[in-house]
Amino acid sequence: MQSNADFKRHLFTVSKVLETVLHYEQHPGDLHHLLTERIKFSKDRGYSQASGILYWLHLRDKTKWGRQQTGLRQLEEGIFYGDMKINGRKSLLLFQFDKDKGNLIIDVFRGFYPSHKGILDKILKTHPYLF
């Protein structure tokens, strides 16, 4: 299936590993401004009413970490999806971690999130994953 939605691929490398938090920095040669240069993932601790969330994405502004942007739902080992608003529009995010979680790819479908679950499922199954 070919999607009409374009995505921007963001490459990140782990910069710090804590017990419940992973910090990443965007590759210098691959700076896109849809996400911040530094991001982190925190393990879900069950405080939200959302179900099926394993991690939460946080973006870093100049001086501090922001609130959680999206929960990550697992598709298969190392592959997750979520959504967040970019310029007021809901956008699909696909996350690909390599086996040791040292490298991360985030594909951002800016301003695109399928309204039908069947379309979302097809995109998730046919997306050109690297890891």
VONU-542968 format. One record per atom (N, C-alpha, C): residue number from 1; atom name; x, y, z. Coordinates in Angstrom, 1 decimal. Each point is the difference from the previous one (the first is absolute). Layout:
<NUM "CA" <X Y Z>>
...
This chain:
<1 "N" <0.8 -1.2 0.0>>
<1 "CA" <-0.8 1.2 0.0>>
<1 "C" <0.9 1.2 0.0>>
<2 "N" <-0.3 1.0 -0.8>>
<2 "CA" <0.7 1.2 -0.1>>
<2 "C" <-0.8 1.1 0.8>>
<3 "N" <0.7 0.7 0.9>>
<3 "CA" <-0.7 1.0 0.8>>
<3 "C" <0.2 1.4 -0.7>>
<4 "N" <-1.0 0.8 0.1>>
<4 "CA" <0.1 1.4 -0.5>>
<4 "C" <0.8 0.8 0.9>>
<5 "N" <0.2 -0.4 1.2>>
<5 "CA" <0.7 0.8 1.1>>
<5 "C" <1.5 -0.2 -0.1>>
<6 "N" <0.6 1.2 0.0>>
<6 "CA" <1.5 0.0 0.0>>
<6 "C" <0.4 0.0 1.5>>
<7 "N" <1.2 -0.5 0.2>>
<7 "CA" <0.6 0.0 1.3>>
<7 "C" <1.4 0.6 0.0>>
<8 "N" <0.4 0.5 1.1>>
<8 "CA" <1.4 0.5 0.2>>
<8 "C" <0.6 -1.0 1.0>>
<9 "N" <1.2 -0.5 -0.4>>
<9 "CA" <0.7 -1.0 0.8>>
<9 "C" <1.0 0.7 0.9>>
<10 "N" <-0.1 -0.2 1.3>>
<10 "CA" <0.9 0.6 1.0>>
<10 "C" <0.9 -1.1 0.6>>
<11 "N" <1.3 0.2 0.0>>
<11 "CA" <1.0 -1.0 0.5>>
<11 "C" <0.5 0.5 1.3>>
<12 "N" <0.0 -0.9 1.0>>
<12 "CA" <0.4 0.3 1.4>>
<12 "C" <1.0 -1.0 0.5>>
<13 "N" <0.9 0.4 0.9>>
<13 "CA" <0.9 -0.9 0.7>>
<13 "C" <-0.2 0.1 1.5>>
<14 "N" <0.1 -1.1 0.7>>
<14 "CA" <-0.2 0.1 1.5>>
<14 "C" <1.1 0.8 0.6>>
<15 "N" <-0.3 0.9 0.9>>
<15 "CA" <1.0 0.8 0.7>>
<15 "C" <0.1 -0.3 1.5>>
<16 "N" <-1.0 -0.5 0.6>>
<16 "CA" <0.0 -0.4 1.4>>
<16 "C" <-1.1 -1.0 0.3>>
<17 "N" <0.4 -1.0 0.8>>
<17 "CA" <-0.9 -1.1 0.3>>
<17 "C" <-0.1 0.0 1.6>>
<18 "N" <-1.2 0.2 0.4>>
<18 "CA" <-0.3 -0.1 1.5>>
<18 "C" <-1.0 -1.2 0.2>>
<19 "N" <-0.3 -0.3 1.2>>
<19 "CA" <-0.9 -1.1 0.3>>
<19 "C" <-1.3 0.0 -0.8>>
<20 "N" <-0.7 1.1 0.0>>
<20 "CA" <-1.3 0.1 -0.6>>
<20 "C" <-0.1 1.1 -1.1>>
<21 "N" <1.2 0.5 -0.4>>
<21 "CA" <0.0 1.1 -1.0>>
<21 "C" <1.1 -0.2 -1.0>>
<22 "N" <-0.3 0.2 -1.3>>
<22 "CA" <1.0 0.0 -1.0>>
<22 "C" <0.1 1.4 -0.7>>
<23 "N" <1.2 0.5 -0.1>>
<23 "CA" <0.2 1.3 -0.6>>
<23 "C" <0.6 -0.2 -1.4>>
<24 "N" <-0.4 0.8 -1.0>>
<24 "CA" <0.5 -0.1 -1.3>>
<24 "C" <0.3 1.4 -0.6>>
<25 "N" <1.0 0.1 -0.9>>
<25 "CA" <0.3 1.2 -0.7>>
<25 "C" <-0.1 -0.3 -1.5>>
<26 "N" <-0.5 1.0 -0.7>>
<26 "CA" <-0.2 -0.1 -1.4>>
<26 "C" <1.4 0.1 -0.7>>
<27 "N" <0.2 -0.8 -1.0>>
<27 "CA" <1.3 0.0 -0.8>>
<27 "C" <0.2 1.4 -0.5>>
<28 "N" <1.2 0.6 0.1>>
<28 "CA" <0.2 1.4 -0.4>>
<28 "C" <-0.2 0.2 -1.5>>
<29 "N" <0.3 -1.0 -0.8>>
<29 "CA" <-0.2 0.2 -1.5>>
<29 "C" <-1.4 -0.2 -0.4>>
<30 "N" <-0.9 -0.3 0.9>>
<30 "CA" <-1.4 -0.4 -0.3>>
<30 "C" <-1.0 0.8 0.8>>
<31 "N" <0.3 1.3 0.2>>
<31 "CA" <-0.9 0.8 0.8>>
<31 "C" <-1.2 0.5 -0.7>>
<32 "N" <-1.2 -0.6 0.4>>
<32 "CA" <-1.3 0.5 -0.5>>
<32 "C" <-0.6 0.7 1.2>>
<33 "N" <-0.8 0.9 -0.2>>
<33 "CA" <-0.6 0.9 1.0>>
<33 "C" <-1.4 -0.4 0.4>>
<34 "N" <-0.4 -1.3 -0.3>>
<34 "CA" <-1.3 -0.4 0.4>>
<34 "C" <0.0 -0.5 1.5>>
<35 "N" <1.2 -0.4 0.4>>
<35 "CA" <0.3 -0.5 1.4>>
<35 "C" <1.1 0.8 0.5>>
<36 "N" <0.3 0.0 1.3>>
<36 "CA" <1.1 0.7 0.5>>
<36 "C" <1.3 -0.8 -0.1>>
<37 "N" <1.1 0.6 0.1>>
<37 "CA" <1.3 -0.7 -0.2>>
<37 "C" <0.2 -1.1 1.1>>
<38 "N" <-0.6 0.3 1.2>>
<38 "CA" <0.2 -1.0 1.1>>
<38 "C" <-1.4 -0.4 0.4>>
<39 "N" <-0.2 -1.4 0.2>>
<39 "CA" <-1.2 -0.5 0.4>>
<39 "C" <0.3 -1.1 1.1>>
<40 "N" <-1.1 -0.4 0.7>>
<40 "CA" <0.2 -1.1 0.9>>
<40 "C" <-1.3 -0.8 0.1>>
<41 "N" <0.2 -1.2 0.4>>
<41 "CA" <-1.1 -1.0 0.2>>
<41 "C" <0.0 -0.4 1.4>>
<42 "N" <-1.2 0.1 0.7>>
<42 "CA" <-0.1 -0.5 1.3>>
<42 "C" <-1.0 -1.2 0.0>>
<43 "N" <0.3 -1.0 0.8>>
<43 "CA" <-0.9 -1.2 0.1>>
<43 "C" <-1.3 0.4 0.6>>
<44 "N" <-1.1 -0.6 -0.5>>
<44 "CA" <-1.3 0.3 0.6>>
<44 "C" <-0.1 -0.5 1.4>>
<45 "N" <-0.4 0.8 0.9>>
<45 "CA" <-0.2 -0.4 1.4>>
<45 "C" <-1.4 -0.2 0.4>>
<46 "N" <-0.9 0.0 -1.0>>
<46 "CA" <-1.4 -0.3 0.3>>
<46 "C" <-0.8 1.2 0.6>>
<47 "N" <0.5 1.2 -0.1>>
<47 "CA" <-0.8 1.1 0.5>>
<47 "C" <-1.0 0.6 -1.0>>
<48 "N" <0.1 -0.4 -1.2>>
<48 "CA" <-0.9 0.5 -1.0>>
<48 "C" <-1.2 -1.0 -0.2>>
<49 "N" <-1.1 0.5 -0.5>>
<49 "CA" <-1.1 -0.9 -0.3>>
<49 "C" <0.2 -0.7 -1.4>>
<50 "N" <1.0 0.4 -0.7>>
<50 "CA" <0.3 -0.6 -1.3>>
<50 "C" <0.4 -1.5 0.2>>
<51 "N" <-0.4 -0.8 -1.0>>
<51 "CA" <0.3 -1.5 0.2>>
<51 "C" <1.0 -0.3 -1.2>>
<52 "N" <0.8 -1.0 0.3>>
<52 "CA" <0.9 -0.6 -1.0>>
<52 "C" <1.2 0.9 -0.2>>
<53 "N" <0.3 0.9 0.8>>
<53 "CA" <1.2 0.9 -0.1>>
<53 "C" <1.2 -0.6 0.7>>
<54 "N" <1.1 -0.1 -0.6>>
<54 "CA" <1.2 -0.5 0.6>>
<54 "C" <1.0 1.1 0.4>>
<55 "N" <0.1 1.1 -0.9>>
<55 "CA" <0.9 1.1 0.3>>
<55 "C" <-0.8 1.3 -0.4>>
<56 "N" <0.6 1.1 0.6>>
<56 "CA" <-0.5 1.3 -0.3>>
<56 "C" <1.1 0.8 -0.7>>
<57 "N" <-0.3 0.8 -1.0>>
<57 "CA" <0.9 0.9 -0.7>>
<57 "C" <0.0 1.3 0.6>>
<58 "N" <1.1 0.6 0.4>>
<58 "CA" <0.2 1.4 0.5>>
<58 "C" <0.9 0.7 -0.9>>
<59 "N" <-0.3 1.3 -0.4>>
<59 "CA" <0.9 0.8 -0.8>>
<59 "C" <0.7 1.0 1.0>>
<60 "N" <1.1 0.4 -0.4>>
<60 "CA" <0.8 1.0 0.8>>
<60 "C" <0.0 1.3 -0.7>>
<61 "N" <-0.4 1.1 0.8>>
<61 "CA" <0.2 1.3 -0.5>>
<61 "C" <1.3 0.5 0.4>>
<62 "N" <0.3 1.2 0.0>>
<62 "CA" <1.4 0.5 0.2>>
<62 "C" <0.5 -0.3 1.4>>
<63 "N" <-0.9 0.0 1.0>>
<63 "CA" <0.5 -0.1 1.4>>
<63 "C" <-0.7 -1.2 0.8>>
<64 "N" <-1.0 -0.6 -0.5>>
<64 "CA" <-0.7 -1.0 0.8>>
<64 "C" <-0.7 -1.0 -0.9>>
<65 "N" <-0.4 -1.1 0.7>>
<65 "CA" <-0.8 -1.0 -0.7>>
<65 "C" <-1.5 0.4 0.0>>
<66 "N" <-0.6 -0.2 -1.1>>
<66 "CA" <-1.5 0.3 0.0>>
<66 "C" <-0.8 -1.2 0.5>>
<67 "N" <-1.3 0.2 0.0>>
<67 "CA" <-0.9 -1.0 0.4>>
<67 "C" <0.1 -1.1 -1.1>>
<68 "N" <-0.6 -1.2 0.4>>
<68 "CA" <0.0 -1.1 -1.0>>
<68 "C" <-0.8 0.4 -1.2>>
<69 "N" <0.5 -0.3 -1.2>>
<69 "CA" <-0.6 0.3 -1.2>>
<69 "C" <-0.9 -1.1 -0.5>>
<70 "N" <0.4 -1.2 0.1>>
<70 "CA" <-0.8 -1.1 -0.5>>
<70 "C" <0.5 -1.3 0.7>>
<71 "N" <-1.0 -0.9 0.1>>
<71 "CA" <0.4 -1.3 0.5>>
<71 "C" <0.3 -0.9 -1.1>>
<72 "N" <0.9 -1.0 0.2>>
<72 "CA" <0.5 -0.9 -1.1>>
<72 "C" <-0.8 -1.3 0.2>>
<73 "N" <-0.7 -0.4 -1.0>>
<73 "CA" <-0.6 -1.3 -0.1>>
<73 "C" <0.8 -1.0 -0.8>>
<74 "N" <0.3 -1.1 0.5>>
<74 "CA" <0.9 -1.0 -0.7>>
<74 "C" <-0.8 -0.7 -1.1>>
<75 "N" <0.7 -0.1 -1.2>>
<75 "CA" <-0.5 -0.8 -1.1>>
<75 "C" <0.7 -1.4 0.0>>
<76 "N" <1.3 0.0 0.2>>
<76 "CA" <0.8 -1.2 0.1>>
<76 "C" <1.3 0.4 0.7>>
<77 "N" <0.9 -0.9 0.1>>
<77 "CA" <1.2 0.3 0.7>>
<77 "C" <0.7 1.2 -0.6>>
<78 "N" <0.2 1.0 0.8>>
<78 "CA" <0.8 1.2 -0.5>>
<78 "C" <-0.8 1.0 -0.8>>
<79 "N" <-1.3 -0.3 -0.3>>
<79 "CA" <-0.8 0.9 -0.9>>
<79 "C" <-1.2 0.5 0.8>>
<80 "N" <-0.2 1.3 0.0>>
<80 "CA" <-1.1 0.6 0.7>>
<80 "C" <-0.6 1.1 -0.8>>
<81 "N" <-1.2 0.4 0.4>>
<81 "CA" <-0.6 1.2 -0.7>>
<81 "C" <-0.7 0.8 1.1>>
<82 "N" <-0.2 1.3 -0.4>>
<82 "CA" <-0.7 1.0 0.8>>
<82 "C" <-0.4 1.1 -0.8>>
<83 "N" <-0.5 1.1 0.6>>
<83 "CA" <-0.4 1.2 -0.7>>
<83 "C" <0.2 1.2 0.8>>
<84 "N" <0.2 1.1 -0.6>>
<84 "CA" <0.1 1.3 0.7>>
<84 "C" <-0.5 1.1 -0.9>>
<85 "N" <-0.3 1.1 0.6>>
<85 "CA" <-0.5 1.2 -0.8>>
<85 "C" <1.3 0.8 -0.4>>
<86 "N" <0.0 0.2 -1.3>>
<86 "CA" <1.1 0.9 -0.6>>
<86 "C" <-0.8 1.1 -0.7>>
<87 "N" <0.3 1.2 0.4>>
<87 "CA" <-0.8 1.2 -0.6>>
<87 "C" <-1.5 -0.2 0.1>>
<88 "N" <-0.4 -0.6 1.1>>
<88 "CA" <-1.5 -0.1 0.2>>
<88 "C" <-0.6 -1.2 -0.7>>
<89 "N" <0.8 -0.8 -0.8>>
<89 "CA" <-0.6 -1.2 -0.7>>
<89 "C" <0.6 -1.3 0.6>>
<90 "N" <-0.9 -0.9 0.1>>
<90 "CA" <0.5 -1.3 0.5>>
<90 "C" <0.9 -0.7 -1.0>>
<91 "N" <1.1 -0.5 0.5>>
<91 "CA" <1.0 -0.6 -0.9>>
<91 "C" <0.4 -1.4 0.5>>
<92 "N" <0.1 -0.9 -0.9>>
<92 "CA" <0.4 -1.4 0.3>>
<92 "C" <1.6 0.0 0.2>>
<93 "N" <0.4 -0.8 1.0>>
<93 "CA" <1.4 -0.2 0.2>>
<93 "C" <0.3 -1.5 0.1>>
<94 "N" <1.0 -0.4 -0.7>>
<94 "CA" <0.5 -1.4 0.0>>
<94 "C" <1.4 -0.1 0.6>>
<95 "N" <0.2 -0.8 1.0>>
<95 "CA" <1.3 -0.1 0.7>>
<95 "C" <0.6 -1.4 -0.3>>
<96 "N" <1.3 0.0 -0.4>>
<96 "CA" <0.7 -1.2 -0.2>>
<96 "C" <1.3 0.0 0.8>>
<97 "N" <0.1 -0.9 1.0>>
<97 "CA" <1.2 -0.1 0.8>>
<97 "C" <0.8 -1.2 -0.5>>
<98 "N" <1.3 0.1 0.0>>
<98 "CA" <0.8 -1.2 -0.4>>
<98 "C" <0.0 -0.9 1.2>>
<99 "N" <0.7 -1.2 -0.1>>
<99 "CA" <-0.1 -1.0 1.0>>
<99 "C" <0.5 0.5 1.4>>
<100 "N" <1.0 0.8 0.0>>
<100 "CA" <0.5 0.4 1.3>>
<100 "C" <-0.5 1.4 0.5>>
<101 "N" <-0.9 0.5 -0.8>>
<101 "CA" <-0.6 1.4 0.2>>
<101 "C" <1.0 1.1 -0.1>>
<102 "N" <1.2 -0.3 -0.6>>
<102 "CA" <1.0 1.0 -0.2>>
<102 "C" <-0.3 1.0 -1.1>>
<103 "N" <-0.8 -0.4 -1.0>>
<103 "CA" <-0.4 0.8 -1.1>>
<103 "C" <-1.5 0.0 -0.1>>
<104 "N" <-0.5 1.1 -0.5>>
<104 "CA" <-1.4 0.2 -0.1>>
<104 "C" <-0.4 0.8 -1.2>>
<105 "N" <-1.0 -0.4 -0.7>>
<105 "CA" <-0.6 0.7 -1.1>>
<105 "C" <-1.4 0.4 0.3>>
<106 "N" <-0.3 1.2 -0.2>>
<106 "CA" <-1.4 0.5 0.2>>
<106 "C" <-0.5 0.5 -1.4>>
<107 "N" <-1.0 -0.6 -0.5>>
<107 "CA" <-0.6 0.5 -1.3>>
<107 "C" <-1.2 0.9 0.4>>
<108 "N" <0.0 1.2 -0.4>>
<108 "CA" <-1.1 1.0 0.4>>
<108 "C" <-0.8 0.3 -1.3>>
<109 "N" <-1.3 -0.4 0.1>>
<109 "CA" <-1.0 0.3 -1.1>>
<109 "C" <-0.6 1.3 0.4>>
<110 "N" <0.6 1.1 -0.3>>
<110 "CA" <-0.5 1.4 0.4>>
<110 "C" <-1.4 0.3 -0.5>>
<111 "N" <-0.9 0.2 0.9>>
<111 "CA" <-1.4 0.4 -0.3>>
<111 "C" <-0.8 -1.1 -0.6>>
<112 "N" <0.5 -1.3 0.2>>
<112 "CA" <-0.8 -1.1 -0.6>>
<112 "C" <-0.1 -1.1 1.1>>
<113 "N" <-1.3 -0.3 0.3>>
<113 "CA" <-0.3 -1.2 0.8>>
<113 "C" <-1.3 -0.6 -0.5>>
<114 "N" <0.0 -1.2 -0.4>>
<114 "CA" <-1.2 -0.6 -0.7>>
<114 "C" <-1.1 0.0 1.0>>
<115 "N" <-1.2 0.3 -0.5>>
<115 "CA" <-1.2 0.0 0.8>>
<115 "C" <-0.7 -1.3 0.1>>
<116 "N" <0.5 -0.9 -0.9>>
<116 "CA" <-0.6 -1.4 0.0>>
<116 "C" <1.0 -1.0 0.5>>
<117 "N" <-0.3 -0.9 0.9>>
<117 "CA" <0.9 -0.9 0.6>>
<117 "C" <0.6 -1.0 -1.0>>
<118 "N" <-0.8 -0.3 -1.0>>
<118 "CA" <0.5 -0.9 -1.1>>
<118 "C" <1.1 0.6 -0.8>>
<119 "N" <-0.1 1.3 -0.3>>
<119 "CA" <1.1 0.7 -0.7>>
<119 "C" <1.2 0.1 0.9>>
<120 "N" <-0.1 0.3 1.3>>
<120 "CA" <1.1 0.0 0.9>>
<120 "C" <0.7 -1.3 0.0>>
<121 "N" <-0.8 -1.1 0.1>>
<121 "CA" <0.6 -1.3 0.1>>
<121 "C" <0.8 -0.3 -1.3>>
<122 "N" <-0.5 0.3 -1.2>>
<122 "CA" <0.7 -0.2 -1.2>>
<122 "C" <1.3 0.8 -0.1>>
<123 "N" <0.0 1.2 0.5>>
<123 "CA" <1.2 0.8 0.0>>
<123 "C" <1.0 -0.6 0.9>>
<124 "N" <-0.4 -0.4 1.2>>
<124 "CA" <0.9 -0.6 1.0>>
<124 "C" <0.6 -1.3 -0.5>>
<125 "N" <-0.7 -0.8 -0.8>>
<125 "CA" <0.5 -1.3 -0.5>>
<125 "C" <0.9 0.2 -1.2>>
<126 "N" <-0.2 1.0 -0.8>>
<126 "CA" <0.7 0.2 -1.3>>
<126 "C" <1.1 1.1 0.0>>
<127 "N" <0.2 0.6 1.2>>
<127 "CA" <1.0 1.1 0.1>>
<127 "C" <1.4 -0.6 -0.3>>
<128 "N" <0.9 0.8 -0.6>>
<128 "CA" <1.3 -0.5 -0.3>>
<128 "C" <1.0 0.2 1.2>>
<129 "N" <-0.2 -1.0 0.9>>
<129 "CA" <0.8 0.0 1.3>>
<129 "C" <1.5 -0.4 -0.4>>
<130 "N" <0.9 0.6 0.8>>
<130 "CA" <1.4 -0.4 -0.2>>
<130 "C" <0.6 -1.0 0.9>>
<131 "N" <-0.5 0.0 1.3>>
<131 "CA" <0.6 -0.9 1.0>>
<131 "C" <-0.9 -1.3 0.0>>
